[in-house]
Amino acid sequence: MTYVVTDNCIGCKYTDCVDVCPVDCFYEGENMLVIRPDECIDCGVCEPECPADAIRADTEPDMEKWVAFNQKYSEVWPVIYEAKEPLPDADAQDGKDDKLTTIFSENPAQQAA
């Protein structure tokens, strides 16, 4: 089993999960996070920390697409080691439908200079 980030993270990018992850397996895109499935140690400490309820176990129904999605973007986005402020409109974006097709960005997060 592994954990993955799903579409409700898009537009929110709460990073509470990053602070509790013991193996630094979160990767940061412009407007969401993903987990590298082969680095996740299945501890589950991140799941209850997500205010957007966007982290799921891969054993839940229909998670295969999210495992592949997380793997793909974790290979091209930078690792995130510490929590940051959520996106400015995170609360408004939480729970909205169709964020994957309407606002998802494939761009990596901007790295601090």
Contacts in CASP RR format, 6 or more apart in sequence:
PFRMAT RR
TARGET T0000
AUTHOR 0000-0000-0000
METHOD contacts of the structure
MODEL  1
MTYVVTDNCIGCKYTDCVDVCPVDCFYEGENMLVIRPDECIDCGVCEPEC
PADAIRADTEPDMEKWVAFNQKYSEVWPVIYEAKEPLPDADAQDGKDDKL
TTIFSENPAQQAA
1 42 0 8 1.000
1 57 0 8 1.000
1 58 0 8 1.000
1 59 0 8 1.000
2 35 0 8 1.000
2 37 0 8 1.000
2 38 0 8 1.000
2 40 0 8 1.000
2 42 0 8 1.000
2 57 0 8 1.000
2 58 0 8 1.000
2 67 0 8 1.000
3 35 0 8 1.000
3 40 0 8 1.000
3 42 0 8 1.000
3 44 0 8 1.000
3 46 0 8 1.000
3 47 0 8 1.000
3 55 0 8 1.000
3 56 0 8 1.000
3 57 0 8 1.000
3 58 0 8 1.000
4 34 0 8 1.000
4 35 0 8 1.000
4 37 0 8 1.000
4 55 0 8 1.000
4 56 0 8 1.000
4 58 0 8 1.000
4 63 0 8 1.000
4 66 0 8 1.000
4 67 0 8 1.000
4 69 0 8 1.000
4 70 0 8 1.000
5 26 0 8 1.000
5 32 0 8 1.000
5 33 0 8 1.000
5 34 0 8 1.000
5 35 0 8 1.000
5 54 0 8 1.000
5 55 0 8 1.000
5 66 0 8 1.000
5 70 0 8 1.000
6 54 0 8 1.000
6 55 0 8 1.000
6 56 0 8 1.000
6 66 0 8 1.000
7 54 0 8 1.000
7 99 0 8 1.000
7 100 0 8 1.000
7 104 0 8 1.000
8 52 0 8 1.000
8 53 0 8 1.000
8 54 0 8 1.000
8 94 0 8 1.000
8 95 0 8 1.000
8 99 0 8 1.000
9 32 0 8 1.000
9 33 0 8 1.000
9 50 0 8 1.000
9 52 0 8 1.000
9 54 0 8 1.000
9 55 0 8 1.000
10 31 0 8 1.000
10 32 0 8 1.000
10 93 0 8 1.000
10 99 0 8 1.000
10 100 0 8 1.000
10 103 0 8 1.000
10 104 0 8 1.000
11 31 0 8 1.000
11 32 0 8 1.000
11 87 0 8 1.000
11 89 0 8 1.000
11 90 0 8 1.000
11 93 0 8 1.000
11 99 0 8 1.000
11 103 0 8 1.000
12 32 0 8 1.000
12 51 0 8 1.000
12 52 0 8 1.000
12 54 0 8 1.000
12 86 0 8 1.000
12 87 0 8 1.000
12 90 0 8 1.000
12 91 0 8 1.000
12 93 0 8 1.000
12 94 0 8 1.000
13 28 0 8 1.000
13 29 0 8 1.000
13 31 0 8 1.000
13 32 0 8 1.000
13 33 0 8 1.000
13 84 0 8 1.000
13 86 0 8 1.000
13 87 0 8 1.000
13 90 0 8 1.000
14 50 0 8 1.000
14 51 0 8 1.000
14 52 0 8 1.000
14 86 0 8 1.000
14 90 0 8 1.000
15 26 0 8 1.000
15 33 0 8 1.000
15 80 0 8 1.000
15 82 0 8 1.000
15 83 0 8 1.000
15 84 0 8 1.000
15 86 0 8 1.000
16 49 0 8 1.000
16 50 0 8 1.000
16 51 0 8 1.000
16 83 0 8 1.000
17 26 0 8 1.000
17 33 0 8 1.000
17 46 0 8 1.000
17 47 0 8 1.000
17 49 0 8 1.000
17 50 0 8 1.000
17 55 0 8 1.000
18 26 0 8 1.000
18 33 0 8 1.000
18 80 0 8 1.000
18 81 0 8 1.000
18 82 0 8 1.000
18 83 0 8 1.000
18 84 0 8 1.000
19 49 0 8 1.000
19 82 0 8 1.000
19 83 0 8 1.000
20 45 0 8 1.000
20 46 0 8 1.000
20 49 0 8 1.000
21 45 0 8 1.000
21 46 0 8 1.000
22 41 0 8 1.000
22 43 0 8 1.000
22 45 0 8 1.000
23 39 0 8 1.000
23 40 0 8 1.000
23 41 0 8 1.000
24 39 0 8 1.000
24 79 0 8 1.000
24 80 0 8 1.000
24 81 0 8 1.000
25 35 0 8 1.000
25 36 0 8 1.000
25 39 0 8 1.000
25 40 0 8 1.000
25 41 0 8 1.000
25 74 0 8 1.000
25 79 0 8 1.000
26 33 0 8 1.000
26 34 0 8 1.000
26 35 0 8 1.000
26 36 0 8 1.000
26 46 0 8 1.000
26 79 0 8 1.000
26 80 0 8 1.000
27 33 0 8 1.000
27 34 0 8 1.000
27 35 0 8 1.000
27 36 0 8 1.000
27 73 0 8 1.000
27 74 0 8 1.000
27 77 0 8 1.000
27 78 0 8 1.000
27 79 0 8 1.000
27 80 0 8 1.000
28 77 0 8 1.000
28 78 0 8 1.000
28 79 0 8 1.000
28 80 0 8 1.000
28 108 0 8 1.000
28 109 0 8 1.000
29 73 0 8 1.000
29 77 0 8 1.000
29 78 0 8 1.000
29 105 0 8 1.000
29 107 0 8 1.000
29 108 0 8 1.000
29 109 0 8 1.000
30 105 0 8 1.000
30 107 0 8 1.000
30 108 0 8 1.000
30 109 0 8 1.000
30 110 0 8 1.000
31 87 0 8 1.000
31 103 0 8 1.000
31 104 0 8 1.000
31 105 0 8 1.000
32 104 0 8 1.000
32 105 0 8 1.000
33 80 0 8 1.000
34 69 0 8 1.000
34 70 0 8 1.000
34 73 0 8 1.000
34 74 0 8 1.000
34 77 0 8 1.000
35 46 0 8 1.000
35 55 0 8 1.000
35 70 0 8 1.000
35 74 0 8 1.000
36 70 0 8 1.000
36 71 0 8 1.000
36 74 0 8 1.000
36 75 0 8 1.000
37 58 0 8 1.000
37 67 0 8 1.000
37 70 0 8 1.000
37 71 0 8 1.000
37 74 0 8 1.000
38 71 0 8 1.000
39 74 0 8 1.000
44 57 0 8 1.000
46 55 0 8 1.000
47 55 0 8 1.000
47 56 0 8 1.000
47 57 0 8 1.000
51 94 0 8 1.000
52 90 0 8 1.000
52 94 0 8 1.000
52 95 0 8 1.000
56 63 0 8 1.000
56 66 0 8 1.000
57 63 0 8 1.000
58 64 0 8 1.000
58 66 0 8 1.000
58 67 0 8 1.000
73 106 0 8 1.000
76 108 0 8 1.000
77 108 0 8 1.000
77 109 0 8 1.000
78 108 0 8 1.000
78 109 0 8 1.000
78 111 0 8 1.000
80 109 0 8 1.000
87 93 0 8 1.000
93 99 0 8 1.000
93 103 0 8 1.000
END
